[in-house]
Amino acid sequence: MNKLVIFSFIALLCSACEQATDMNAKNIKGYPFSLFEVQKYCTVKRQGDQYLAVSCELAKLKPVSNSCEGVMSAGLKDPKFFCTGGVWMLSDKCYVEMLNTTKGNVKCRK
Protein backbone atom coordinates (compact mmCIF):
# COMPACT_ATOMS: atom_id res chain seq x y z
CA MET A 1 0.00 0.00 0.00
CA ASN A 2 2.83 2.41 0.89
CA LYS A 3 4.53 1.75 -2.45
CA LEU A 4 1.32 2.67 -4.26
CA VAL A 5 1.05 5.96 -2.35
CA ILE A 6 4.70 6.82 -3.01
CA PHE A 7 4.35 5.97 -6.71
CA SER A 8 1.19 8.10 -6.99
CA PHE A 9 2.92 11.04 -5.29
CA ILE A 10 5.91 10.84 -7.65
CA ALA A 11 3.62 10.63 -10.69
CA LEU A 12 1.73 13.70 -9.47
CA LEU A 13 4.97 15.66 -9.04
CA CYS A 14 6.17 14.68 -12.51
CA SER A 15 2.94 15.81 -14.16
CA ALA A 16 3.16 19.16 -12.34
CA CYS A 17 6.70 19.64 -13.66
CA GLU A 18 5.58 18.97 -17.24
CA GLN A 19 2.72 21.46 -17.04
CA ALA A 20 4.98 24.22 -15.68
CA THR A 21 6.91 24.22 -18.96
CA ASP A 22 3.75 24.26 -21.09
CA MET A 23 3.32 28.03 -20.81
CA ASN A 24 7.02 28.81 -21.24
CA ALA A 25 7.76 29.46 -17.57
CA LYS A 26 11.33 30.26 -18.63
CA ASN A 27 12.17 33.91 -19.04
CA ILE A 28 12.23 35.42 -22.51
CA LYS A 29 15.84 35.76 -23.62
CA GLY A 30 17.25 39.08 -22.39
CA TYR A 31 14.24 39.92 -20.16
CA PRO A 32 13.31 39.15 -16.54
CA PHE A 33 9.83 37.86 -17.44
CA SER A 34 8.16 34.91 -19.15
CA LEU A 35 5.25 34.47 -21.55
CA PHE A 36 3.23 33.24 -18.59
CA GLU A 37 3.77 36.56 -16.80
CA VAL A 38 2.86 38.54 -19.93
CA GLN A 39 -0.39 36.61 -20.19
CA LYS A 40 -1.18 36.85 -16.49
CA TYR A 41 -0.32 40.50 -15.82
CA CYS A 42 -0.93 42.35 -19.11
CA THR A 43 -4.26 43.56 -20.48
CA VAL A 44 -5.42 45.79 -23.31
CA LYS A 45 -7.75 48.74 -23.13
CA ARG A 46 -9.45 50.35 -26.08
CA GLN A 47 -8.50 53.95 -26.77
CA GLY A 48 -10.44 55.43 -29.65
CA ASP A 49 -11.99 53.56 -32.54
CA GLN A 50 -9.19 51.13 -33.36
CA TYR A 51 -6.23 51.54 -30.99
CA LEU A 52 -5.63 49.14 -28.07
CA ALA A 53 -3.13 50.19 -25.40
CA VAL A 54 -1.29 47.46 -23.49
CA SER A 55 -0.82 47.86 -19.76
CA CYS A 56 0.92 45.49 -17.37
CA GLU A 57 0.69 45.29 -13.59
CA LEU A 58 4.31 44.33 -12.87
CA ALA A 59 7.09 46.91 -13.21
CA LYS A 60 9.40 44.37 -14.87
CA LEU A 61 6.88 44.12 -17.75
CA LYS A 62 7.36 47.78 -18.70
CA PRO A 63 9.07 46.82 -22.00
CA VAL A 64 5.84 45.08 -23.02
CA SER A 65 3.69 48.11 -22.10
CA ASN A 66 6.04 50.44 -23.96
CA SER A 67 6.63 48.34 -27.10
CA CYS A 68 3.36 46.50 -27.72
CA GLU A 69 -0.04 47.64 -28.93
CA GLY A 70 -3.14 46.36 -30.62
CA VAL A 71 -5.33 47.44 -33.50
CA MET A 72 -8.96 46.52 -34.12
CA SER A 73 -9.39 46.76 -37.89
CA ALA A 74 -12.11 44.10 -38.12
CA GLY A 75 -14.03 44.90 -34.95
CA LEU A 76 -13.92 42.65 -31.90
CA LYS A 77 -13.45 39.48 -33.96
CA ASP A 78 -9.82 39.76 -34.92
CA PRO A 79 -7.77 42.37 -33.04
CA LYS A 80 -4.13 42.46 -34.12
CA PHE A 81 -1.34 42.45 -31.54
CA PHE A 82 2.18 43.54 -32.40
CA CYS A 83 5.36 44.57 -30.64
CA THR A 84 8.52 46.39 -31.72
CA GLY A 85 12.01 46.66 -30.31
CA GLY A 86 13.46 43.86 -28.22
CA VAL A 87 10.11 42.21 -27.51
CA TRP A 88 9.09 41.90 -31.19
CA MET A 89 8.90 38.09 -30.82
CA LEU A 90 5.75 38.51 -28.71
CA SER A 91 3.94 39.48 -31.93
CA ASP A 92 4.21 35.84 -33.05
CA LYS A 93 3.50 34.23 -29.69
CA CYS A 94 0.75 36.42 -28.23
CA TYR A 95 -2.62 37.74 -29.32
CA VAL A 96 -5.53 39.77 -27.95
CA GLU A 97 -8.72 38.18 -26.69
CA MET A 98 -11.35 40.89 -26.27
CA LEU A 99 -13.66 40.52 -23.26
CA ASN A 100 -16.01 43.32 -24.31
CA THR A 101 -15.88 46.48 -26.43
CA THR A 102 -13.41 48.28 -24.15
CA LYS A 103 -10.98 45.75 -22.69
CA GLY A 104 -9.29 42.45 -23.36
CA ASN A 105 -6.59 40.03 -22.28
CA VAL A 106 -3.22 39.21 -23.78
CA LYS A 107 -2.98 35.48 -24.46
CA CYS A 108 0.25 33.69 -25.33
CA ARG A 109 0.98 30.27 -26.76
CA LYS A 110 4.13 28.18 -26.66
N, C-alpha and C positions, 0 to 999 in steps of 0.2 A: 504494500500500500504506500509506504514512504517513497519507494522508487517512482511510483506513478505520480505522486505529488511533485517530486523534484523534477521529473521529466516535463510535466505540465508547466511548471514555473519557468524552466529554461526555454521551452518553446514560446511561452508568452513574452519573455524578454527578447528573444530573437525576432519575433514579429514586430515588436515595438521599435527595434533598431532599424529594420527594413523600412518601416513607414516614416521614420524621421528623415531619411534621405529622399523620400518621394517628392517633397516640395523644395528640394535644393536647400537644405538647412545650412549648407556651406556658404560662406560669404562670397559675394561677387568679387572677382579678381580686382584688387586695388581699392576696395571699399569695405567699410566695417559693417556691412549689412547683407542680408540674404534676400532671395526672392520671397521667401516666407514672410519676412518682415515688411517688405514692400506691400505684399498683399494684405497683411494684417493691419498695418498702420497708415496706409495711404488711401485717400478717397478723392473723388472728383466732384466739383461743384460747377454748375452751369453759370456762366457769366455772359449774358447777351444771347443772341440767337443761336450761335454755333459754337462758341468757345467754351471749353471745359478746363478749369484750373485745377491742378493737382496740389493737394495739401497732405502733409504727413505729420503725424503726432510726435514722432521721435526726432530729436535734433540731429542725430547721425544720418537721417534720411533727407537732409536738406538738399543734397545734389539731385535727388529725384524731384523734389518740389520745384527746384530752380530750372531743371533741364527737360522736364516732361510736361506734356499738355495733351489735350484731346480736342477733337473737332467732330461736331455732329452735322455731317453733310446730308445724311439720309434719315434724319429724325432719330428717334430713340432706338431704332432697330440695329443700326450698325455704326456706333461711334468709333472713330479712329483714335488710336493712342500712339504717340510717337515721342521719342526722346532724342536729344542731341548731346554733344560733348562726350564725356567719358562714360555716361550711362546709356549710350545709344542702343546697346544690345537689349535693353528692356523693351524696345519697340517690337522685337521679334518674339519675346517671351511673355509679354503682358498685354492685356486688353482691358477695355472698360465695360463693365456690366451696369447699366443704368437701373436704378431702383425706382425712380419716378422722373418727372420732367426736370427736376432741379439738381439731383445728386445721384452719385453712383459709386461703385467700388472698383478698385483696381484688382484684377485677377491675373495670376501668373501660372504658367504651366512649366513643366520640366524643360 
